Amino acid sequence: MMFALRGIAISFSVFFILYSALSFAVCITWRSLARYLCRFPASRYADSLFFLRMLPIVSSVGVTVVFAVPSFLRFEPRSVKESIGIVGVLGACGVAVLLAAIWSSTMALVKTSRTVTRWSNHASVLGRHALNTGQIVPVLRTSMVAPPLTVAGIIRPRIWLSGLAERMLTPRELHAALQHELIHVRRRDNLRKLILKFAPFPGMAQLESAWHEATEMATDDAAVSSASQALDLAAAVIKLSGLILVPSPADLTTALVHTPAELLSVRVQRLIHWKAGRCEAQFSGKYTAFAALGTVVMLGMCYSEVLVKIHAATECLLK
């Protein structure tokens, strides 16, 4: 029993130490990295910011599962009685992070579900759009209690369009606006928002805000393929931004215009001065695959030695 408790405490301690250190490092360095990354297309910039935001949680969980737990099971004597001490405190902090992540994500899901249920009252299906992945996305016309145009849902996303927004937009503007929301569905931005809820850490709000802004610009770029379409989307953004007497959307939704006024102005200017090729130069998946394969090979070659060093480091926590 004590062996199992010691293992759990050490595992959560390693997770908490790594997660806190990496999160703090991201908090103090992301702005410098962002000044370099913003030179790339908006889609790459947004994906890079999301990668930075998720780096601490992914790395800390990976190291804990791949190294800390196996090293403990392999080298820790089962009959030794050691005081948990500081490991117990750090382990409790790690458990607190896990509980906070579960609570944050659960509350976001519950609030979004309640909001969508409220929107569903008197809603009617306006149409259906098929993505190139084969997924069918319904478009529902709602009353004015919902935001003008937004996507809600993760597994089965839907686009919600208010009757007032439908009347305000021309057919071309509505088409451009719907294409914008369909890009959000294709990028799975609501799922990404839910994933962010699993990685709570103080001081990350500005990084998440920068990611949201970059995501909107990336979606604008992907939604248009000509100057005329860009102008139609800009007109839709301007018109719908004037509808201020609507509630803010839930956390796990992506609305067309519920962003700060400064960002709306930047988005409109980018659309007005649209240039072909703005979405090009994406990351090549083969380079990522080669890097991942190389990392796995290197770790496999020295895995036993790493386990020994990890166990020695965790032993220091017990002393």
C-alpha positions as CSV (number, residue, x, y, z in Angstrom):
1,M,0.0,0.0,0.0
2,M,2.8,2.4,1.0
3,F,4.6,1.5,-2.2
4,A,1.6,2.5,-4.3
5,L,1.0,5.7,-2.4
6,R,4.7,6.6,-2.8
7,G,4.5,6.0,-6.5
8,I,1.4,8.1,-6.9
9,A,3.0,10.9,-4.8
10,I,6.2,10.9,-6.8
11,S,4.4,10.8,-10.2
12,F,2.2,13.8,-9.3
13,S,5.2,15.6,-7.9
14,V,7.2,15.2,-11.1
15,F,4.2,16.3,-13.1
16,F,3.6,19.4,-10.9
17,I,7.3,20.4,-10.9
18,L,7.6,20.1,-14.7
19,Y,4.2,21.7,-15.4
20,S,4.9,24.7,-13.2
21,A,8.4,25.2,-14.5
22,L,7.5,24.9,-18.2
23,S,4.3,27.0,-17.8
24,F,6.3,29.8,-16.1
25,A,8.9,29.6,-18.9
26,V,6.2,29.9,-21.5
27,C,4.6,32.9,-19.7
28,I,7.9,34.9,-19.7
29,T,9.0,33.9,-23.3
30,W,6.0,33.7,-25.5
31,R,5.9,37.4,-26.4
32,S,9.4,37.3,-27.7
33,L,8.6,34.2,-29.7
34,A,5.4,35.7,-31.0
35,R,7.3,38.7,-32.4
36,Y,9.1,36.2,-34.6
37,L,6.2,33.9,-35.4
38,C,3.9,36.7,-36.4
39,R,5.9,37.1,-39.6
40,F,4.4,33.8,-40.9
41,P,0.9,33.3,-42.2
42,A,-1.9,33.7,-39.7
43,S,-2.7,29.9,-39.6
44,R,0.9,29.0,-38.8
45,Y,1.0,31.8,-36.2
46,A,-2.2,30.5,-34.5
47,D,-1.0,26.9,-34.5
48,S,2.3,27.9,-33.1
49,L,0.7,29.8,-30.2
50,F,-1.5,26.9,-29.5
51,F,1.5,24.6,-29.5
52,L,3.3,26.9,-27.0
53,R,0.2,27.0,-24.8
54,M,-0.1,23.2,-24.7
55,L,3.6,22.5,-24.4
56,P,3.8,22.5,-20.6
57,I,0.9,20.0,-20.1
58,V,1.8,17.7,-22.9
59,S,5.5,17.6,-21.9
60,S,4.9,17.1,-18.2
61,V,2.3,14.3,-18.7
62,G,4.6,12.7,-21.3
63,V,7.7,12.7,-19.0
64,T,5.7,11.5,-16.1
65,V,4.1,8.6,-18.0
66,V,7.1,7.6,-20.1
67,F,9.9,8.1,-17.6
68,A,8.9,8.8,-14.0
69,V,6.4,6.0,-13.5
70,P,8.5,3.3,-15.3
71,S,11.7,4.4,-13.4
72,F,9.8,4.1,-10.1
73,L,8.4,0.7,-10.9
74,R,11.7,-0.6,-12.1
75,F,14.1,0.6,-9.5
76,E,12.2,1.5,-6.3
77,P,12.4,-1.2,-3.6
78,R,9.0,-2.3,-2.5
79,S,10.0,-3.0,1.1
80,V,11.7,0.3,1.9
81,K,9.8,2.6,4.3
82,E,10.5,6.2,3.4
83,S,8.8,9.3,4.6
84,I,6.8,11.0,1.9
85,G,7.5,14.5,3.2
86,I,7.8,17.2,0.5
87,V,6.7,14.7,-2.1
88,G,3.3,14.5,-0.5
89,V,2.9,18.3,-0.7
90,L,4.0,18.5,-4.3
91,G,1.9,15.5,-5.2
92,A,-1.1,17.1,-3.6
93,C,-0.4,20.2,-5.7
94,G,-0.3,18.0,-8.8
95,V,-3.7,16.5,-7.9
96,A,-5.0,20.0,-7.4
97,V,-4.0,20.9,-10.9
98,L,-5.7,17.8,-12.3
99,L,-8.9,18.6,-10.3
100,A,-8.8,22.2,-11.5
101,A,-8.5,21.1,-15.1
102,I,-11.4,18.7,-14.7
103,W,-13.5,21.4,-13.0
104,S,-12.7,24.1,-15.6
105,S,-13.5,21.9,-18.6
106,T,-16.6,20.4,-17.1
107,M,-18.0,23.8,-16.2
108,A,-17.3,25.1,-19.7
109,L,-19.1,22.1,-21.2
110,V,-22.1,22.6,-18.9
111,K,-22.4,26.3,-19.5
112,T,-22.1,25.8,-23.3
113,S,-24.7,23.0,-23.2
114,R,-27.2,25.2,-21.3
115,T,-26.6,28.1,-23.7
116,V,-27.1,26.0,-26.8
117,T,-30.3,24.5,-25.2
118,R,-31.6,28.0,-24.8
119,W,-30.8,28.9,-28.4
120,S,-32.6,25.8,-29.6
121,N,-36.0,27.1,-28.5
122,H,-37.9,27.9,-31.7
123,A,-34.9,27.2,-33.9
124,S,-35.4,25.9,-37.4
125,V,-33.0,24.3,-39.9
126,L,-32.0,26.7,-42.6
127,G,-29.6,24.5,-44.5
128,R,-26.8,22.0,-44.4
129,H,-23.2,22.4,-45.5
130,A,-20.8,19.5,-46.3
131,L,-17.1,19.8,-45.5
132,N,-14.4,18.2,-47.6
133,T,-14.0,15.7,-44.8
134,G,-17.5,14.5,-45.4
135,Q,-18.9,16.0,-42.2
136,I,-22.3,17.7,-42.5
137,V,-22.8,20.9,-40.6
138,P,-26.4,22.1,-40.1
139,V,-27.2,25.8,-40.1
140,L,-30.0,26.8,-37.7
141,R,-32.0,30.0,-37.7
142,T,-32.6,31.2,-34.2
143,S,-34.4,34.1,-32.5
144,M,-32.5,37.2,-31.4
145,V,-31.5,35.7,-28.1
146,A,-28.5,34.1,-29.8
147,P,-25.4,35.9,-31.1
148,P,-25.7,36.9,-34.8
149,L,-23.6,34.0,-36.2
150,T,-21.6,31.4,-34.2
151,V,-20.5,27.8,-34.2
152,A,-21.3,25.6,-31.2
153,G,-20.6,22.0,-30.6
154,I,-17.5,19.8,-30.7
155,I,-18.6,16.3,-31.8
156,R,-21.6,17.5,-33.8
157,P,-21.0,21.2,-34.5
158,R,-23.8,23.4,-35.7
159,I,-23.9,27.0,-37.0
160,W,-26.4,29.3,-35.3
161,L,-27.7,32.3,-37.3
162,S,-30.1,34.8,-35.9
163,G,-33.0,36.0,-37.9
164,L,-31.9,39.6,-37.6
165,A,-28.4,38.8,-39.0
166,E,-29.9,36.9,-41.9
167,R,-32.0,39.9,-42.8
168,M,-29.1,42.4,-42.5
169,L,-26.7,40.5,-44.8
170,T,-26.8,40.2,-48.5
171,P,-26.6,36.7,-50.0
172,R,-22.9,37.1,-50.8
173,E,-22.1,38.5,-47.4
174,L,-24.0,35.7,-45.7
175,H,-22.2,33.1,-47.8
176,A,-18.8,34.6,-46.9
177,A,-19.8,34.7,-43.2
178,L,-20.9,31.1,-43.2
179,Q,-17.6,30.1,-44.9
180,H,-15.8,31.7,-42.0
181,E,-17.7,29.7,-39.5
182,L,-17.2,26.5,-41.5
183,I,-13.5,27.1,-41.4
184,H,-13.8,27.2,-37.6
185,V,-15.5,23.8,-37.8
186,R,-12.8,22.4,-40.0
187,R,-10.0,23.7,-37.7
188,R,-11.9,22.2,-34.7
189,D,-11.4,25.5,-32.8
190,N,-14.1,24.6,-30.2
191,L,-12.2,21.4,-29.4
192,R,-9.0,23.4,-29.0
193,K,-10.8,25.7,-26.6
194,L,-11.9,22.7,-24.6
195,I,-8.3,21.4,-24.6
196,L,-7.1,24.7,-23.2
197,K,-9.4,24.3,-20.3
198,F,-7.4,21.2,-19.3
199,A,-4.3,23.3,-18.8
200,P,-5.1,25.9,-16.2
201,F,-2.2,28.2,-15.1
202,P,-2.1,31.8,-13.9
203,G,-0.8,34.3,-16.3
204,M,-1.8,32.5,-19.5
205,A,-4.7,34.7,-20.3
206,Q,-2.8,37.0,-22.7
207,L,-1.3,34.1,-24.6
208,E,-4.8,32.6,-25.0
209,S,-6.2,35.9,-26.1
210,A,-3.4,36.2,-28.7
211,W,-4.3,32.7,-29.9
212,H,-7.9,33.7,-30.3
213,E,-7.0,36.7,-32.3
214,A,-4.6,34.8,-34.5
215,T,-7.3,32.1,-35.0
216,E,-9.8,34.7,-36.2
217,M,-7.4,36.1,-38.7
218,A,-6.4,32.6,-39.9
219,T,-10.1,31.8,-40.4
220,D,-10.7,35.0,-42.3
221,D,-7.8,34.2,-44.6
222,A,-9.0,30.6,-45.3
223,A,-12.6,31.6,-45.8
224,V,-11.9,33.9,-48.8
225,S,-10.2,33.2,-52.1
226,S,-10.6,36.5,-53.9
227,A,-10.7,40.2,-53.2
228,S,-14.5,40.4,-53.7
229,Q,-15.1,37.6,-51.2
230,A,-12.8,39.4,-48.8
231,L,-14.9,42.6,-49.1
232,D,-18.1,40.6,-48.6
233,L,-16.7,39.1,-45.4
234,A,-15.5,42.6,-44.2
235,A,-18.9,44.0,-44.8
236,A,-20.5,41.1,-42.9
237,V,-18.2,41.7,-39.9
238,I,-18.9,45.5,-40.0
239,K,-22.7,45.0,-40.1
240,L,-22.9,42.3,-37.4
241,S,-20.5,44.1,-35.1
242,G,-23.2,46.7,-34.7
243,L,-25.5,44.2,-33.0
244,I,-24.4,44.9,-29.5
245,L,-27.6,44.0,-27.7
246,V,-26.9,40.3,-27.6
247,P,-25.4,38.1,-24.9
248,S,-21.8,37.0,-25.2
249,P,-21.4,33.5,-26.5
250,A,-20.4,30.6,-24.3
251,D,-16.7,29.6,-23.8
252,L,-16.8,26.7,-26.3
253,T,-18.3,28.6,-29.2
254,T,-16.7,30.6,-32.0
255,A,-18.7,33.7,-33.0
256,L,-18.0,35.9,-36.1
257,V,-17.9,39.3,-34.3
258,H,-17.6,38.7,-30.5
259,T,-14.0,40.0,-30.3
260,P,-12.5,43.3,-29.1
261,A,-13.2,46.4,-31.2
262,E,-9.4,46.7,-31.9
263,L,-9.3,43.2,-33.4
264,L,-12.4,43.8,-35.5
265,S,-10.8,46.9,-37.0
266,V,-7.6,44.9,-37.8
267,R,-9.6,42.1,-39.3
268,V,-11.5,44.5,-41.5
269,Q,-8.4,46.3,-42.6
270,R,-6.7,42.9,-43.5
271,L,-9.8,41.9,-45.5
272,I,-10.0,45.2,-47.4
273,H,-6.3,44.9,-48.3
274,W,-6.6,41.1,-49.1
275,K,-3.7,39.6,-51.0
276,A,-3.6,36.3,-52.8
277,G,-1.4,33.6,-51.2
278,R,-1.8,34.8,-47.7
279,C,-2.7,31.2,-46.6
280,E,0.2,29.5,-48.3
281,A,3.5,28.2,-46.9
282,Q,2.0,25.8,-44.4
283,F,4.1,23.5,-42.3
284,S,5.0,20.2,-44.0
285,G,3.8,17.2,-42.0
286,K,6.8,15.1,-43.1
287,Y,9.2,17.3,-41.2
288,T,7.2,16.9,-38.1
289,A,7.1,13.2,-38.6
290,F,10.9,13.0,-39.2
291,A,11.5,15.0,-36.0
292,A,9.2,12.8,-34.0
293,L,10.8,9.7,-35.3
294,G,14.2,10.9,-34.6
295,T,13.3,11.8,-31.0
296,V,11.8,8.4,-30.5
297,V,14.9,6.6,-31.8
298,M,17.2,8.7,-29.6
299,L,15.1,8.0,-26.5
300,G,15.0,4.3,-27.3
301,M,18.8,4.2,-27.6
302,C,19.3,5.7,-24.1
303,Y,16.0,4.8,-22.4
304,S,17.5,2.7,-19.6
305,E,20.1,5.3,-18.8
306,V,17.5,8.0,-18.6
307,L,15.3,5.9,-16.3
308,V,18.3,5.5,-13.9
309,K,18.8,9.3,-13.8
310,I,15.1,10.0,-13.4
311,H,15.0,7.6,-10.5
312,A,18.0,9.2,-8.9
313,A,16.4,12.6,-9.2
314,T,13.1,11.4,-7.7
315,E,15.1,9.8,-4.8
316,C,16.3,13.3,-3.9
317,L,12.7,14.4,-3.3
318,L,12.3,11.6,-0.7
319,K,15.4,12.6,1.3
